[in-house]
Amino acid sequence: MTAYMDHKNLANESIDETRARQIADGVHRVLDGIAAAEQASGRAVGEVRLLAATKTRDVGEIMAAIDAGVRMIGENRPQEVEVKAAGLARLCARRGFALGADALARDAVADASDAGTDLPDPLAPLPFHLIGQLQSNKINKVLPAVTAIESVDSLDLAAKIARRAVTHGVSVGVLLEVNESGEESKSGCDPAAAHDLACAIAQLDGVRLEGLMTIGAHVDDEATIRRGFAHLRATRDAVLASGEPGTADCRELSMGMTGDMAIAIDEGSTIVRVGTAIFGPRAFI
Ligand SMILES: *Cc1c(COP(=O)(O)O)cnc(C)c1O
């Protein structure tokens, strides 16, 4: 278990008004920044979706972001999914959202109905992604909760996820993570292998290939960051154009974080994953 989880109760549901206002301001700033970047790059406003990266944040902080307009969340660690999922799903249901995979949303609705809450029908889906590394012994932990796993970087991992999904009788979205920067600290497959790997994953039963994901180069040079994003986009375009079985839904480009969001949007991002600009600096990790 990661040390910071001993210092912070991630299942906590109540935060004070000042903190809630800080988070709401962060969400509004980021949404404005996305719209400005869309306009600056000649894209239609609303094309890019915001995923709030919620690692180290508690349930109350995450709900404050949802109350301010966040409509997709992403966790890094299966343990955090496990600690937060039920509370988040219950509070989402009360607000008219079905969080994550069917099993999670269904339990949340049952919970809320037991409590005598009148729920809107139908609930609007609120996607829940895993964006951090997944060890195969944690797959069963996240499958009932998440709608997509963005950190798939090998055929072996994809096949294991697919096999477990078939056993659970579900289908889960996957994005192929590509290490465009080549930085050793980063996970993700070799960019040169990404096209063929995506086509192979697309054929597996139990997973739906929804797109590609990358973490931008950790450098100051904008051209270097941009080159990685542009290559991810070219790879996505080639996978879509291949006509290979199962590739027709490979549309998403999950790229761009707090520091490089505008560059990613200019290069065609469809999902930006933002943590710090919404919630402030992380106290842990
Ligand atoms: C933490 C994280 C983010 C968000 O990073 P910020 O710089 O805080 O916006 C995005 N993607 C992944 C995979 C992350 O782990």
PDBQT file of the ligand as one rigid body, heavy atoms in Angstrom, charges set to zero:
ROOT
HETATM    1  C1  LIG A 301      -1.148  12.854 -12.552  1.00  0.00    +0.000 C 
HETATM    2  C2  LIG A 301      -1.428  12.542 -13.961  1.00  0.00    +0.000 A 
HETATM    3  C3  LIG A 301      -1.999  13.483 -14.827  1.00  0.00    +0.000 A 
HETATM    4  C4  LIG A 301      -2.298  14.910 -14.401  1.00  0.00    +0.000 C 
HETATM    5  O1  LIG A 301      -1.112  15.584 -14.144  1.00  0.00    +0.000 OA
HETATM    6  P1  LIG A 301      -1.101  17.152 -13.733  1.00  0.00    +0.000 P 
HETATM    7  O2  LIG A 301       0.236  17.618 -14.147  1.00  0.00    +0.000 OA
HETATM    8  O3  LIG A 301      -1.317  17.190 -12.263  1.00  0.00    +0.000 OA
HETATM    9  O4  LIG A 301      -2.192  17.814 -14.484  1.00  0.00    +0.000 OA
HETATM   10  C5  LIG A 301      -2.277  13.079 -16.115  1.00  0.00    +0.000 A 
HETATM   11  N1  LIG A 301      -1.999  11.833 -16.551  1.00  0.00    +0.000 NA
HETATM   12  C6  LIG A 301      -1.448  10.909 -15.754  1.00  0.00    +0.000 A 
HETATM   13  C7  LIG A 301      -1.185   9.553 -16.294  1.00  0.00    +0.000 C 
HETATM   14  C8  LIG A 301      -1.149  11.229 -14.438  1.00  0.00    +0.000 A 
HETATM   15  O5  LIG A 301      -0.578  10.311 -13.660  1.00  0.00    +0.000 OA
ENDROOT
TORSDOF 0
